[in-house]
Amino acid sequence: MRKYDPDSLWEVIKTFKKCTLLVTAIFIVSMVSGYLYANSNPYESARIMQELSGELGWITDLDPVLILFAIFLNNAVKSFLVIVLGVLVIVPIIFIVLNGYILGIVMCESAHTEGLLCVAAAILPHGIIELPMVLLSAALGTRVGAMVLLRINGKITTEEILSTLKWSISFYFRWILPLLFVAAVIETFITPAVLWILKC
């Protein structure tokens, strides 16, 4: 089995290019679907936004440092689980579909109330780091799931699956986790400042 270098982020992206492109395409399609659904069903999308606000609104009442860790832990745990639960094959895809769809709804609602500039300002500062790490986690989980299917067909061994899973977890702690923390710092302190400057 080929040995991957967890020290090289770019090599990993190239090595898992097919899985990365697959989850990225699914995410984009899901996001566009969510946006179009919200645009054509304003009352239902408003209800969904209210539910999300009720579930996540408590975070905004915390101190900034606690907000940082709440955001970080949420993304860190989900990204870790989507890798590990790749052994269940379909979990990473479901994760990407749901997140893309919900983001599309949020973007549509925010665009109607705040404008596209504010939507971009609310997502891009931290999203430019956070989103690739989440997608890469899903790509790693998808790769593990694909290997499980190969194992069922008798084309690879269980040891190969475990080796890839172990390597993926090592890569997660070396690259994905630290960059998710950087994204959480930006989302907590820099994104609000950008929104304030733009008066969003």
C-alpha positions in Angstrom: 0.0 0.0 0.0 1.3 3.5 -0.8 2.5 5.5 2.1 1.2 9.1 2.3 3.2 11.9 3.8 1.0 13.6 6.5 3.5 16.5 6.5 2.5 17.7 3.0 -0.9 19.2 2.8 -0.7 19.8 -0.9 0.4 16.2 -1.6 -2.6 14.9 0.3 -5.0 17.1 -1.7 -3.5 15.8 -4.9 -3.4 12.2 -3.7 -7.1 12.3 -2.7 -8.1 14.5 -5.6 -11.0 12.3 -6.8 -12.6 12.1 -3.3 -11.9 15.8 -2.7 -13.5 16.8 -6.1 -16.5 14.5 -5.4 -17.3 15.9 -2.0 -16.7 19.5 -3.2 -19.1 18.9 -6.1 -21.7 17.4 -3.8 -21.4 20.3 -1.4 -21.8 22.9 -4.2 -24.9 21.1 -5.6 -26.4 20.8 -2.1 -25.7 24.5 -1.4 -27.2 25.7 -4.7 -30.2 23.4 -4.0 -30.7 24.9 -0.5 -30.4 28.4 -1.9 -33.0 27.7 -4.6 -35.3 26.0 -2.1 -35.1 29.0 0.2 -35.7 31.4 -2.6 -38.9 29.6 -3.8 -40.1 28.7 -0.2 -39.6 31.9 1.8 -41.9 30.9 4.7 -40.4 27.5 5.1 -36.9 28.8 4.9 -37.7 31.5 7.5 -39.0 28.8 9.8 -35.7 26.9 9.4 -33.7 30.0 10.1 -35.7 30.5 13.3 -35.0 27.0 14.4 -31.3 27.4 13.7 -31.3 30.7 15.6 -32.9 29.0 18.5 -30.4 26.2 18.6 -27.3 28.3 18.1 -28.3 31.7 19.5 -27.0 30.9 22.9 -23.4 31.0 21.5 -23.6 34.7 20.8 -24.3 35.4 24.5 -21.0 33.9 25.5 -17.7 35.7 26.1 -15.6 35.9 23.0 -13.1 33.3 24.2 -15.9 30.9 24.9 -17.4 31.6 21.5 -14.1 30.8 20.0 -13.9 27.4 21.7 -17.6 26.6 21.0 -17.0 27.2 17.3 -13.7 25.3 17.3 -15.1 22.3 19.2 -18.1 22.1 17.0 -16.1 22.0 13.8 -13.3 19.8 15.3 -15.6 17.1 16.6 -17.7 17.0 13.4 -14.6 16.9 11.2 -13.1 14.1 13.2 -16.3 12.1 13.3 -16.8 12.4 9.5 -13.4 10.8 9.0 -13.9 8.0 11.6 -17.5 7.3 10.5 -16.3 6.9 7.0 -16.3 3.2 7.7 -20.1 3.4 7.5 -19.6 4.5 3.9 -22.5 7.0 3.5 -21.9 9.2 6.6 -19.5 11.7 4.9 -21.8 12.2 2.0 -24.8 12.8 4.2 -22.7 15.2 6.3 -21.7 17.2 3.2 -25.3 17.2 1.7 -26.8 18.5 5.0 -24.2 21.2 5.6 -24.3 22.4 2.0 -28.1 22.5 1.9 -28.3 24.4 5.2 -25.6 26.9 4.2 -27.5 27.5 1.0 -30.7 28.4 2.9 -28.7 30.6 5.3 -27.0 32.4 2.4 -30.4 33.0 0.6 -32.1 34.4 3.7 -29.1 36.5 4.6 -28.8 37.8 1.1 -32.4 39.0 1.2 -32.1 40.7 4.5 -28.4 41.9 4.5 -27.3 41.8 0.9 -24.7 39.7 -0.9 -21.8 41.8 0.2 -22.6 41.1 3.8 -23.1 37.4 3.1 -19.6 37.3 1.6 -18.1 39.2 4.5 -19.7 36.9 7.0 -18.4 33.7 5.3 -15.2 34.4 3.4 -12.8 35.6 6.2 -12.9 32.3 8.1 -14.6 30.2 5.5 -11.6 30.3 3.2 -9.8 28.1 5.8 -12.7 26.3 7.5 -14.5 25.1 4.4 -11.5 23.4 2.7 -10.7 21.6 6.0 -14.2 20.4 6.4 -14.4 19.2 2.8 -11.0 17.5 3.2 -12.2 15.7 6.3 -15.2 14.5 4.3 -12.9 13.4 1.5 -10.8 11.4 3.8 -13.9 9.8 5.3 -15.2 9.1 1.8 -11.9 7.4 0.9 -12.2 5.2 4.0 -15.8 4.3 2.9 -14.7 3.5 -0.6 -12.1 1.1 0.8 -14.7 -0.6 2.9 -16.7 -1.3 -0.3 -13.5 -2.7 -1.8 -13.0 -4.9 1.2 -16.6 -6.2 0.9 -15.7 -7.1 -2.7 -12.5 -8.8 -1.5 -10.2 -6.5 -3.4 -8.3 -5.2 -0.4 -7.6 -6.3 3.2 -9.0 -5.0 6.5 -5.4 -4.0 7.4 -5.3 -1.6 4.5 -8.5 0.1 5.7 -7.2 0.4 9.2 -3.9 1.8 7.9 -5.6 4.5 5.9 -7.9 5.3 8.8 -4.9 5.6 11.1 -3.1 7.8 8.7 -6.2 10.0 8.1 -6.5 10.6 11.9 -2.8 11.5 12.1 -3.3 13.9 9.2 -6.3 15.4 11.0 -4.3 16.2 14.1 -1.4 17.5 12.2 -3.2 19.8 9.7 -7.0 19.9 9.9 -7.3 20.5 13.7 -4.8 23.4 13.9 -6.3 25.1 10.8 -9.8 24.8 12.2 -8.6 26.6 15.3 -7.2 29.4 13.1 -10.5 29.6 11.3 -12.4 29.8 14.7 -10.1 32.6 15.8 -10.8 34.5 12.6 -14.6 33.8 12.9 -14.7 35.1 16.5 -12.5 38.2 16.2 -11.9 39.2 12.6 -15.2 38.4 10.8 -17.3 40.5 13.2 -14.8 43.4 12.7 -15.2 43.1 8.9 -19.0 43.1 9.3 -18.8 46.1 11.6 -16.7 48.0 9.1 -19.1 47.2 6.3 -22.0 48.1 8.6 -23.7 44.7 8.1 
